[in-house]
Amino acid sequence: MSAINVVKRNNTEYVKGIISQLNQSISSSSNDYKRSIETVAYNKTVQKFLSAADPTQKFELFTQLQAYLSDMAGMKEGILDIALVDKDGAVYNLLANANQLTVISREIPRDNLYYFLGFKMIDLPYNPTPVLVAGARIYSTTDFETKKNELGTLLLIINNRLLFGDGNPVHLPEGALVYMTDRNGRLFFTNDDSIKLGEPIPEATLLDEKHKYLIQREAIPDLHGGIIIKMPNSVLLQGLNKIRLQQLIMVAIALVLMIMPLLFVSNNILQPLKKLMRLMGEITLGEKKNLSKRVEVDGYAEMIIMASRFNEMLMEIEDLTDRLLESKRVLYETELIKRRAELSFLQSQINPHFLYNTLESIKGLAADEGSSQIFKLTTALSLFFRYSIKGPDMVSLDKELIIVKNYIFIHQIRFGKRLQVEYDIRSDCLACLVPKMILQPIVENAIKHGIEPLERTGVLRIKGYRDGENLLLFIEDNGAGISPVKLAEINASIERRQSAADILDAYSEYGIGLANVHDRIRISFGEAYGIGITSELEGGTTVSITIPVRREG
């Protein structure tokens, strides 16, 4: 009977260890969610959007808000949706049913930095999905008046199974059951198929009148809920008879041969080894805080030296870990700054404010003097430069085409009937978003290198259509074409990644061109997108552009 009690006591400690691991995993994930709540609640875009009283300003901020919420949701695998509910009850989110979120937001108490509501059933989308909900009230960081300080409510919709990282919290013996409840006693995770999520655990399930189970209960501090593990005694006591026999044999041998030596060895070797192995076990859990622990042992000099060397090794590992984490952080920040600088550099090559102001003056003089041709020319050029220096980085294709048409009109004044233009753009492409000034450099190359050398009429064709989730654009000309050798050089130079200094040298010599467009597309959308060039000498050139379909909102 004592052996059974020992087994049960040991397994009680084992179950407690499992529950401790679960709480550590939940705590780690909940800390991530708390940081996400704080980051979103006090983000400048969120604060501006919820504080905006002007509908126009709110509409302009909406695209930025959607992009920001999407990015934040993607940073943690377990986040299914992020929702903002303003003071009027309007919901701004990615997936979940807005009406449900409005009701849920009222349950978030005031004056709490973070609050885990617990289990909910939410349509994501249109399919009822079991989730955990956390949130917080959002307060203004600039307006501290009591009545105006509260801007709305933030809700985090969390996958209830990914709260543990991989959806499978622990590996338990066969027949063991796990129950996890939220602050309201509702079940949000279990491997017991007989109980439905969202309901309280039936009291009969937790009764053990016939003493068939080992039941262990603990609290979940971060969620104000509880964990219950129910393990059958039949599993715990498997192989007990064999263990008893082995123990009796070992005890008999020890009593006869090693009573005194065992005590000596235990005090001088086994106890230090247990301390050392216990610390090693904690280190293997992978938690950084365990690296700061040290082991102190008494006994043989060899054990003391081994413990000392082990402590020195831990000290070096902790120092190397800190330096590695700091190095990774610095490298990440450096790469991020480099990417932003390259994108900003590629998009800010044209910034001729002085020329735009001069064109406005020329346009005014042309209107006063009655020269309609000069007025139209300067108007087109003025619109072109206004577009190049103002506005967002991404614009709709129809806006981009307006500027291209103005740019071509300027050249038609120069070439007259020698330059003919044809447009074949599908209507479902016009609302698609493209990087600003993506077509003009290619049209410029087609006119300058393809059509200008011709003695006959040059035809420029601009086409566009959708292919699944991709937008395809083509700029074709019937001009002089490119030799195979030169075409290979151009394609090689476009595909080769360049540093900021190389780009600056290339642009100062040749101007913004195909490499600019290609690099901007790759930086914005990834390596799968960009431009392609096909050409035949004296047979014209075709430049294709492939980007993913994006729409406003």
VMD Tcl script that draws the C-alpha trace (Angstrom):
set ca {
  {0.00 0.00 0.00}
  {2.89 2.34 0.77}
  {4.34 1.73 -2.71}
  {1.00 2.72 -4.22}
  {1.01 5.86 -2.12}
  {4.55 6.64 -3.23}
  {3.61 6.14 -6.89}
  {0.56 8.35 -6.46}
  {2.60 11.00 -4.65}
  {5.27 10.96 -7.34}
  {2.66 11.14 -10.05}
  {0.98 14.01 -8.21}
  {4.28 15.88 -8.45}
  {4.53 14.84 -12.12}
  {1.04 16.20 -12.82}
  {1.90 19.39 -10.98}
  {4.95 19.69 -13.21}
  {2.73 19.26 -16.28}
  {0.38 21.96 -15.02}
  {3.38 24.21 -14.35}
  {4.52 23.69 -17.95}
  {1.03 24.53 -19.18}
  {0.93 27.70 -17.12}
  {4.37 28.70 -18.40}
  {3.24 28.18 -21.99}
  {0.00 30.11 -21.38}
  {1.90 32.87 -19.58}
  {4.36 33.21 -22.47}
  {1.53 33.46 -25.02}
  {-0.56 35.78 -22.84}
  {2.43 38.12 -22.44}
  {2.67 38.28 -26.24}
  {-1.03 39.10 -26.46}
  {-0.70 41.76 -23.75}
  {2.13 43.39 -25.68}
  {0.02 43.26 -28.84}
  {-2.89 44.94 -27.04}
  {-0.66 47.70 -25.70}
  {1.06 48.21 -29.05}
  {-2.21 48.50 -31.00}
  {-4.08 50.59 -28.39}
  {-1.44 53.30 -28.36}
  {-0.39 53.17 -31.99}
  {-0.44 56.62 -33.67}
  {-2.61 55.44 -36.57}
  {-5.18 53.88 -34.19}
  {-5.21 56.97 -31.97}
  {-5.65 59.32 -34.96}
  {-8.38 57.15 -36.49}
  {-10.46 56.86 -33.33}
  {-9.94 60.56 -32.49}
  {-10.86 61.81 -35.98}
  {-14.15 63.67 -36.06}
  {-14.02 64.54 -39.77}
  {-15.42 61.64 -41.91}
  {-13.03 62.56 -44.74}
  {-10.01 62.31 -42.49}
  {-11.31 59.04 -41.06}
  {-11.73 57.60 -44.57}
  {-8.18 58.58 -45.50}
  {-6.83 56.86 -42.38}
  {-8.92 53.71 -42.91}
  {-6.56 52.10 -45.43}
  {-3.59 52.63 -43.12}
  {-5.59 51.22 -40.21}
  {-6.57 48.07 -42.15}
  {-2.97 47.47 -43.22}
  {-1.70 47.99 -39.68}
  {-4.28 45.64 -38.13}
  {-3.45 42.99 -40.75}
  {0.29 43.29 -40.01}
  {-0.25 43.04 -36.25}
  {-2.53 39.99 -36.65}
  {0.17 38.25 -38.70}
  {2.88 38.81 -36.07}
  {1.43 36.19 -33.69}
  {0.09 32.92 -35.12}
  {-2.68 32.56 -32.56}
  {-4.34 35.93 -33.37}
  {-7.37 35.35 -35.62}
  {-8.69 38.93 -35.67}
  {-8.08 42.40 -34.20}
  {-11.11 44.66 -33.77}
  {-11.58 48.32 -32.83}
  {-14.97 49.42 -31.52}
  {-15.36 53.19 -31.29}
  {-17.53 55.07 -28.79}
  {-20.49 54.97 -31.21}
  {-20.35 51.18 -31.50}
  {-18.84 51.12 -35.02}
  {-16.54 48.12 -35.55}
  {-13.34 48.10 -37.62}
  {-11.80 44.67 -37.96}
  {-10.57 42.00 -40.41}
  {-12.78 38.89 -40.22}
  {-15.19 38.49 -37.31}
  {-18.91 39.32 -37.22}
  {-19.19 43.01 -36.29}
  {-22.51 42.69 -34.44}
  {-21.07 40.06 -32.11}
  {-17.98 42.19 -31.44}
  {-20.12 45.22 -30.52}
  {-21.86 43.20 -27.80}
  {-18.62 41.62 -26.57}
  {-16.86 45.00 -26.31}
  {-19.28 46.10 -23.58}
  {-17.93 43.34 -21.33}
  {-14.44 44.88 -21.23}
  {-14.17 46.77 -17.91}
  {-12.65 50.22 -17.61}
  {-9.35 51.00 -15.88}
  {-7.77 47.65 -16.89}
  {-4.60 47.58 -18.96}
  {-5.44 44.07 -20.17}
  {-8.49 41.88 -19.64}
  {-9.08 38.29 -20.75}
  {-12.83 37.77 -21.17}
  {-12.46 34.08 -21.90}
  {-14.35 31.70 -24.18}
  {-16.66 32.96 -26.96}
  {-18.27 31.54 -30.12}
  {-17.71 34.01 -32.97}
  {-18.43 33.82 -36.73}
  {-15.07 33.80 -38.59}
  {-16.46 34.45 -41.16}
  {-19.97 32.99 -41.07}
  {-18.73 29.82 -39.36}
  {-19.15 29.71 -35.56}
  {-15.64 29.29 -34.17}
  {-14.55 28.70 -30.54}
  {-12.10 31.44 -29.53}
  {-10.68 33.28 -26.54}
  {-11.24 37.03 -26.35}
  {-8.93 39.57 -24.69}
  {-9.07 43.31 -24.84}
  {-8.75 46.72 -23.26}
  {-10.30 50.14 -23.30}
  {-8.44 52.62 -25.52}
  {-7.72 56.04 -24.06}
  {-6.35 59.12 -25.80}
  {-2.66 59.83 -25.31}
  {-3.14 63.54 -26.00}
  {-6.56 64.52 -24.63}
  {-6.81 63.89 -20.89}
  {-10.28 65.29 -20.24}
  {-12.35 62.65 -18.47}
  {-15.30 62.75 -20.88}
  {-13.18 62.76 -24.03}
  {-10.32 60.55 -22.90}
  {-11.91 57.20 -23.82}
  {-11.74 56.55 -27.58}
  {-13.13 53.03 -27.84}
  {-12.38 49.38 -27.16}
  {-9.77 46.98 -28.56}
  {-10.60 43.27 -28.93}
  {-8.13 40.45 -29.64}
  {-9.68 37.26 -31.06}
  {-7.38 34.34 -30.13}
  {-7.30 30.73 -31.35}
  {-8.11 28.75 -28.20}
  {-5.93 25.80 -29.31}
  {-2.88 27.88 -30.27}
  {-2.67 29.40 -26.81}
  {-0.06 26.68 -26.21}
  {1.95 27.33 -29.38}
  {1.27 24.15 -31.40}
  {-2.30 23.27 -30.41}
  {-1.20 20.22 -28.36}
  {-0.29 21.46 -24.87}
  {1.36 18.40 -23.35}
  {1.93 14.70 -23.98}
  {-0.04 12.83 -21.31}
  {-0.32 9.08 -20.64}
  {-3.10 7.26 -22.41}
  {-6.48 7.85 -20.74}
  {-5.48 11.11 -19.02}
  {-7.96 13.99 -19.47}
  {-7.31 17.75 -19.43}
  {-9.88 20.47 -18.73}
  {-9.19 24.21 -18.94}
  {-11.73 26.86 -17.96}
  {-11.89 30.65 -18.22}
  {-12.77 33.18 -15.50}
  {-16.48 32.29 -15.87}
  {-15.90 28.55 -15.47}
  {-16.58 27.87 -19.17}
  {-14.51 25.18 -20.85}
  {-12.18 26.49 -23.57}
  {-9.94 23.41 -24.04}
  {-10.29 19.68 -23.34}
  {-9.43 16.31 -24.85}
  {-12.65 14.84 -23.41}
  {-15.00 14.49 -26.39}
  {-18.01 13.97 -24.14}
  {-18.03 17.61 -22.99}
  {-18.83 20.57 -25.24}
  {-16.64 23.67 -25.25}
  {-18.17 26.79 -23.73}
  {-20.07 24.88 -21.02}
  {-19.14 24.41 -17.34}
  {-17.49 21.13 -16.43}
  {-20.22 18.76 -15.15}
  {-19.76 18.13 -11.43}
  {-20.17 14.39 -11.99}
  {-17.06 14.42 -14.18}
  {-14.92 15.62 -11.27}
  {-16.30 13.24 -8.64}
  {-14.13 10.24 -7.74}
  {-16.25 8.26 -5.30}
  {-14.67 4.92 -6.25}
  {-11.10 6.31 -6.18}
  {-10.36 5.38 -9.80}
  {-8.62 8.62 -10.73}
  {-5.93 11.02 -9.63}
  {-7.44 14.52 -9.98}
  {-5.23 17.61 -9.79}
  {-6.52 21.21 -9.89}
  {-4.56 24.43 -10.31}
  {-5.38 28.04 -11.22}
  {-4.44 29.80 -14.47}
  {-3.34 33.21 -13.11}
  {-3.17 35.04 -16.46}
  {-6.70 34.01 -17.51}
  {-8.22 33.85 -13.98}
  {-9.36 30.35 -14.92}
  {-8.39 26.84 -13.92}
  {-6.64 23.65 -15.10}
  {-7.85 20.18 -14.11}
  {-5.99 16.97 -15.02}
  {-7.76 13.65 -14.41}
  {-5.50 10.58 -14.65}
  {-6.69 6.96 -14.17}
  {-5.01 5.09 -11.30}
  {-4.77 2.03 -13.55}
  {-2.32 3.94 -15.75}
  {-0.30 5.19 -12.79}
  {0.12 1.73 -11.25}
  {1.06 -0.19 -14.43}
  {4.07 -2.37 -13.86}
  {4.02 -1.74 -10.11}
  {4.58 -5.43 -9.24}
  {7.68 -5.59 -11.39}
  {8.94 -2.39 -9.82}
  {8.29 -3.82 -6.35}
  {10.32 -6.95 -7.10}
  {13.22 -4.92 -8.47}
  {13.10 -2.65 -5.46}
  {13.16 -5.58 -3.04}
  {16.17 -7.12 -4.76}
  {18.01 -3.81 -4.85}
  {17.19 -3.06 -1.22}
  {18.35 -6.52 -0.11}
  {21.65 -6.18 -1.91}
  {22.12 -2.70 -0.60}
  {21.37 -3.70 2.98}
  {23.82 -6.61 2.85}
  {26.72 -5.04 0.97}
  {26.42 -1.25 0.82}
  {24.72 0.21 3.89}
  {27.61 2.32 5.04}
  {29.30 2.89 1.64}
  {25.95 3.93 0.23}
  {25.57 6.64 2.83}
  {29.08 7.89 2.14}
  {28.65 7.81 -1.63}
  {25.22 9.40 -1.40}
  {26.53 12.35 0.57}
  {29.63 12.90 -1.55}
  {28.60 11.92 -5.10}
  {24.92 11.17 -5.57}
  {23.56 14.29 -3.90}
  {25.85 16.65 -5.85}
  {25.04 14.74 -9.02}
  {21.30 15.10 -8.38}
  {21.69 18.83 -7.92}
  {23.74 19.04 -11.08}
  {21.28 16.91 -13.10}
  {18.31 18.87 -11.74}
  {19.88 22.11 -12.97}
  {20.72 20.47 -16.29}
  {17.07 19.48 -16.65}
  {15.99 23.07 -16.03}
  {18.52 24.33 -18.58}
  {17.16 21.94 -21.23}
  {13.71 23.56 -20.91}
  {15.15 26.40 -23.01}
  {14.15 29.28 -20.72}
  {16.74 32.05 -20.60}
  {16.12 32.79 -16.92}
  {17.48 29.33 -16.01}
  {20.90 30.30 -17.41}
  {21.39 32.66 -14.46}
  {21.08 29.80 -11.92}
  {24.18 28.22 -10.33}
  {24.79 24.93 -8.56}
  {26.62 24.64 -5.19}
  {27.75 21.17 -4.02}
  {29.78 19.61 -1.21}
  {31.72 16.36 -1.40}
  {34.69 15.11 -3.33}
  {37.01 17.67 -4.87}
  {36.24 16.26 -8.33}
  {32.51 17.01 -7.85}
  {33.25 20.53 -6.60}
  {35.55 21.18 -9.58}
  {32.98 19.75 -12.01}
  {30.25 21.97 -10.50}
  {32.56 24.99 -10.70}
  {33.35 24.30 -14.37}
  {29.65 23.80 -15.06}
  {28.86 27.18 -13.46}
  {31.56 28.83 -15.56}
  {30.10 27.22 -18.67}
  {26.63 28.54 -17.76}
  {28.08 32.01 -17.27}
  {29.70 31.91 -20.72}
  {26.50 30.54 -22.33}
  {24.44 33.30 -20.69}
  {26.88 35.95 -21.88}
  {26.95 34.49 -25.42}
  {23.14 34.28 -25.45}
  {22.81 37.93 -24.43}
  {25.30 39.00 -27.08}
  {23.60 36.83 -29.71}
  {20.17 38.30 -28.93}
  {21.58 41.81 -29.02}
  {23.36 41.09 -32.32}
  {20.18 39.72 -33.86}
  {18.23 42.75 -32.70}
  {20.83 45.15 -34.14}
  {20.98 43.20 -37.42}
  {17.20 43.20 -37.73}
  {16.97 46.94 -37.07}
  {19.84 47.61 -39.50}
  {18.21 45.53 -42.25}
  {14.86 47.22 -41.64}
  {16.43 50.69 -41.85}
  {18.32 49.68 -44.99}
  {15.13 48.41 -46.67}
  {13.24 51.55 -45.80}
  {16.10 53.74 -46.99}
  {16.32 51.88 -50.33}
  {12.58 52.13 -50.92}
  {12.55 55.80 -49.96}
  {15.55 56.42 -52.23}
  {13.98 54.70 -55.25}
  {10.68 56.56 -54.82}
  {12.16 60.03 -54.30}
  {14.33 60.44 -57.42}
  {11.96 62.98 -58.95}
  {11.34 65.94 -56.65}
  {11.41 69.07 -58.89}
  {9.43 71.55 -56.82}
  {11.16 74.49 -58.48}
  {10.27 73.18 -61.96}
  {6.63 72.63 -60.98}
  {6.35 76.23 -59.72}
  {8.00 77.53 -62.93}
  {5.54 75.55 -65.08}
  {2.63 77.10 -63.18}
  {4.01 80.54 -64.03}
  {4.43 79.63 -67.75}
  {0.88 78.26 -67.83}
  {-0.46 81.54 -66.47}
  {1.45 83.57 -69.07}
  {0.21 81.26 -71.87}
  {-3.38 81.79 -70.76}
  {-2.90 85.57 -70.68}
  {-1.28 85.60 -74.16}
  {-3.96 83.29 -75.66}
  {-1.55 80.52 -76.68}
  {-3.73 77.41 -76.23}
  {-1.05 74.95 -77.38}
  {1.48 76.21 -74.85}
  {-1.25 76.28 -72.18}
  {-2.16 72.60 -72.86}
  {1.49 71.58 -72.95}
  {2.40 73.26 -69.66}
  {-0.82 72.00 -68.06}
  {0.07 68.41 -68.98}
  {3.65 68.83 -67.76}
  {2.47 70.54 -64.57}
  {0.07 67.68 -63.82}
  {2.89 65.21 -64.45}
  {5.25 66.83 -61.94}
  {2.48 67.45 -59.38}
  {1.71 63.72 -59.52}
  {5.38 62.75 -59.17}
  {5.99 64.74 -55.95}
  {2.68 64.39 -54.09}
  {0.27 61.70 -53.01}
  {0.61 58.13 -51.68}
  {3.10 55.53 -52.87}
  {0.31 53.30 -54.22}
  {-2.33 54.66 -56.65}
  {-5.12 53.16 -58.74}
  {-4.26 52.18 -62.32}
  {-6.74 54.69 -63.80}
  {-4.90 57.57 -62.02}
  {-1.57 56.26 -63.26}
  {-2.96 56.12 -66.83}
  {-4.08 59.78 -66.63}
  {-0.49 60.87 -65.96}
  {0.87 58.58 -68.67}
  {-1.59 60.07 -71.17}
  {-0.45 63.59 -70.21}
  {3.16 62.50 -70.59}
  {2.45 61.00 -74.06}
  {0.53 64.17 -75.06}
  {3.72 66.18 -74.43}
  {5.62 63.91 -76.82}
  {2.81 64.02 -79.40}
  {3.25 67.81 -79.56}
  {6.87 67.11 -80.50}
  {6.45 64.12 -82.84}
  {3.08 64.99 -84.36}
  {1.58 62.17 -86.44}
  {4.78 60.13 -86.14}
  {3.58 58.92 -82.70}
  {0.31 56.92 -82.49}
  {-0.99 55.50 -79.20}
  {-3.44 52.65 -78.55}
  {-4.92 51.64 -75.18}
  {-6.40 48.24 -74.33}
  {-7.02 48.17 -70.57}
  {-9.72 45.89 -69.18}
  {-12.24 47.70 -66.98}
  {-11.67 45.34 -64.02}
  {-8.05 46.50 -63.87}
  {-8.64 50.24 -63.42}
  {-9.32 50.09 -59.67}
  {-6.25 47.93 -58.96}
  {-3.45 49.60 -56.96}
  {0.00 49.96 -58.54}
  {3.22 51.70 -57.38}
  {3.18 55.35 -58.43}
  {5.20 56.26 -61.60}
  {5.46 52.61 -62.65}
  {4.46 53.11 -66.30}
  {6.10 56.46 -67.18}
  {9.76 55.26 -67.13}
  {8.90 52.36 -69.46}
  {6.87 54.59 -71.81}
  {9.81 57.03 -71.84}
  {12.22 54.24 -72.87}
  {9.81 53.04 -75.60}
  {9.56 56.53 -77.12}
  {13.23 57.45 -76.75}
  {14.89 54.20 -77.81}
  {12.17 52.54 -79.89}
  {10.08 55.16 -81.75}
  {12.31 58.25 -81.94}
  {14.92 56.63 -84.28}
  {12.15 55.59 -86.76}
  {11.50 57.42 -90.04}
  {8.05 55.84 -90.22}
  {5.06 56.18 -87.92}
  {5.63 54.71 -84.48}
  {2.81 52.91 -82.63}
  {2.79 52.61 -78.85}
  {0.33 50.13 -77.27}
  {-0.53 49.96 -73.57}
  {-2.45 46.84 -72.50}
  {-3.64 45.43 -69.20}
  {-5.66 42.50 -67.92}
  {-6.01 40.27 -64.88}
  {-4.70 36.70 -64.69}
  {-6.15 35.17 -61.52}
  {-4.71 37.11 -58.58}
  {-2.08 38.86 -60.75}
  {-2.30 42.13 -62.71}
  {-0.43 42.02 -66.05}
  {0.52 45.24 -67.89}
  {2.25 45.46 -71.29}
  {3.95 48.41 -73.05}
  {4.59 47.53 -76.71}
  {6.17 49.52 -79.54}
  {6.95 48.80 -83.19}
  {10.27 50.61 -82.95}
  {13.91 49.81 -83.62}
  {14.07 46.88 -81.18}
  {17.06 45.57 -79.25}
  {19.79 43.21 -80.35}
  {19.97 39.82 -78.53}
  {23.33 40.68 -76.93}
  {22.12 44.06 -75.65}
  {18.82 42.50 -74.46}
  {20.74 39.89 -72.45}
  {22.84 42.64 -70.83}
  {19.74 44.65 -69.92}
  {17.99 41.63 -68.38}
  {21.12 40.70 -66.42}
  {21.52 44.24 -65.05}
  {17.85 44.38 -64.00}
  {17.96 41.06 -62.15}
  {21.25 41.88 -60.37}
  {20.59 43.37 -56.91}
  {22.33 46.72 -56.51}
  {23.42 48.72 -53.51}
  {22.17 52.28 -52.95}
  {25.50 53.68 -54.23}
  {25.38 51.56 -57.41}
  {21.78 52.66 -58.04}
  {22.76 56.31 -57.58}
  {25.64 56.00 -60.10}
  {23.44 54.19 -62.61}
  {20.59 56.70 -62.32}
  {22.84 59.72 -62.61}
  {24.04 58.39 -65.97}
  {20.91 56.90 -67.51}
  {17.97 58.34 -65.50}
  {15.14 56.48 -63.81}
  {14.35 53.44 -65.93}
  {13.67 49.76 -65.95}
  {15.89 48.95 -62.94}
  {14.00 51.50 -60.83}
  {10.62 49.94 -61.68}
  {11.89 46.40 -61.17}
  {13.51 47.18 -57.79}
  {10.43 49.02 -56.52}
  {8.18 46.09 -57.41}
  {10.51 43.56 -55.77}
  {10.82 45.64 -52.57}
  {7.05 46.21 -52.38}
  {5.74 42.75 -53.34}
  {8.60 40.21 -53.25}
  {10.88 38.28 -55.61}
  {7.99 36.61 -57.48}
  {7.04 39.90 -59.18}
  {8.79 42.38 -61.48}
  {9.23 43.19 -65.16}
  {10.20 41.18 -68.26}
  {11.53 42.34 -71.64}
  {11.23 40.73 -75.07}
  {12.45 42.35 -78.29}
  {13.52 41.73 -81.88}
  {15.90 43.95 -83.80}
  {13.79 46.17 -86.13}
  {10.73 44.31 -84.80}
  {9.76 46.33 -81.73}
  {9.96 45.77 -77.97}
  {7.49 44.56 -75.32}
  {7.92 45.22 -71.60}
  {5.63 43.25 -69.26}
  {4.85 44.11 -65.63}
  {3.52 41.53 -63.14}
  {2.21 42.59 -59.74}
  {-0.39 41.11 -57.33}
  {-3.95 42.43 -57.48}
  {-4.52 45.00 -54.71}
  {-7.52 47.26 -54.20}
  {-8.20 50.22 -51.94}
  {-9.69 49.16 -48.62}
}
mol new
graphics top color blue
foreach p $ca { graphics top sphere $p radius 0.5 }
foreach p [lrange $ca 0 end-1] q [lrange $ca 1 end] { graphics top cylinder $p $q radius 0.2 }
display resetview
